[in-house]
Amino acid sequence: MVEEAAQKKQSSVGAIVGFGLLALGTIGFIWFISTQLSVGWEDREQDALAMVKTLQLPGMKHTLNDSTIEIGNAARASGSFVGQFSWSASQVQGPMYAVKLTWLEGSEHRRAEWKVDLENKKVEPAGTEAADFLKRAGAS
């Protein structure tokens, strides 16, 4: 009778340990699969900025970032002021980012925004201000 009680206690410990290891293995498997499936589009603001800054459409002599200097120099040559360019990027959803360029033109603050798709490597103006800025940069 003492042997039967010892056997039951021993078999219960084995079952508890077995189910515990099964639970840990399942959690580990789920974590591993979820990290392998997600591409990781977070914290890629610098990639989105680089795509817009290095954009050079047909007709443009320079990249978009270098065109800010050209536009500023052309404005100074004509006696007006265009400068204080500032770039920023933020994630919209998944691989989609919004890149904003703000600048001062005379005494007016202006802002242009581009939509960036990191997955498909596409950049599109997100409004008339961005399209107008591209025209000023020489894009056809």
C-alpha positions in Angstrom: 0.0 0.0 0.0 2.9 2.3 0.7 4.4 1.5 -2.6 1.2 2.4 -4.4 1.0 5.8 -2.8 4.6 6.5 -3.7 4.0 5.5 -7.3 0.9 7.8 -7.6 2.9 10.7 -6.1 5.8 10.0 -8.5 3.5 9.8 -11.6 1.8 13.1 -10.6 5.2 14.9 -10.5 6.1 13.5 -13.9 2.8 14.7 -15.4 3.2 18.2 -13.9 6.8 18.5 -15.2 5.7 17.2 -18.6 2.8 19.7 -19.0 5.0 22.5 -17.8 7.7 21.7 -20.4 4.9 21.4 -23.0 3.6 24.8 -22.1 7.1 26.4 -22.2 7.8 24.7 -25.5 4.5 26.1 -27.0 5.2 29.6 -25.8 8.7 29.4 -27.2 7.4 28.1 -30.5 4.8 30.9 -30.8 7.4 33.5 -30.0 9.9 32.1 -32.6 7.3 31.9 -35.3 5.9 35.4 -34.6 9.4 37.0 -34.8 10.2 35.2 -38.0 6.9 36.3 -39.7 7.1 40.0 -38.8 9.4 42.0 -41.1 9.9 44.7 -38.6 8.7 47.9 -40.2 9.0 49.9 -36.9 11.9 52.4 -36.4 12.7 52.7 -40.1 12.3 56.5 -40.2 15.9 56.9 -41.4 15.2 54.6 -44.4 12.1 56.6 -45.3 14.0 59.9 -45.1 16.8 58.5 -47.2 14.4 57.4 -49.9 12.8 60.9 -50.2 16.1 62.9 -49.8 17.8 60.8 -52.6 14.7 61.0 -54.9 15.8 62.2 -58.3 13.0 62.3 -60.8 13.4 62.8 -64.6 14.3 66.4 -65.3 15.9 67.0 -61.9 19.6 67.9 -61.9 20.0 67.0 -58.3 18.5 64.9 -55.6 15.6 66.3 -53.6 17.8 67.1 -50.7 20.4 68.9 -52.9 17.5 70.7 -54.6 16.7 72.5 -51.3 20.1 74.2 -51.6 19.4 75.1 -55.2 16.0 76.5 -54.4 17.5 78.5 -51.5 20.3 79.9 -53.6 17.9 80.8 -56.5 15.6 82.7 -54.0 18.6 84.6 -52.6 19.7 85.5 -56.1 16.3 87.0 -56.7 16.3 88.9 -53.4 13.9 86.7 -51.4 14.5 84.2 -48.7 13.8 80.4 -48.8 15.6 78.4 -46.1 15.6 76.7 -42.7 14.7 73.3 -44.3 13.9 70.6 -41.8 13.1 66.9 -42.5 11.1 64.5 -40.4 9.5 61.1 -40.8 6.9 59.1 -39.0 5.4 55.6 -39.5 1.8 55.6 -40.7 1.1 51.8 -40.7 3.3 48.8 -41.5 5.8 49.8 -44.3 4.0 53.1 -45.0 5.8 56.3 -43.7 5.1 60.0 -44.1 8.1 62.2 -44.7 7.7 65.9 -44.1 9.8 68.8 -45.3 9.2 72.2 -43.6 10.8 75.4 -44.6 10.5 79.2 -44.3 9.7 81.1 -47.4 9.8 84.8 -46.7 7.9 85.0 -43.5 5.6 82.1 -44.3 6.2 78.5 -43.0 5.6 75.9 -45.6 5.3 72.1 -45.4 5.4 69.4 -48.0 4.7 65.7 -47.4 5.5 62.5 -49.2 4.1 59.0 -48.8 6.8 56.4 -48.7 6.2 52.7 -49.1 9.3 50.9 -47.9 8.1 47.5 -49.0 7.6 48.5 -52.6 10.3 51.2 -52.6 7.8 53.9 -53.8 7.7 57.6 -53.0 4.7 59.8 -53.9 3.8 63.4 -53.2 1.0 63.5 -50.5 -0.4 66.8 -51.6 -0.1 69.8 -53.9 2.7 71.4 -51.8 5.0 68.4 -52.4 4.1 68.3 -56.1 4.8 72.0 -56.4 8.1 71.6 -54.6 9.1 68.8 -57.0 8.3 71.1 -59.9 10.5 73.8 -58.4 13.3 71.2 -58.0 13.0 70.6 -61.8 11.0 67.4 -62.0 9.1 67.0 -65.2 
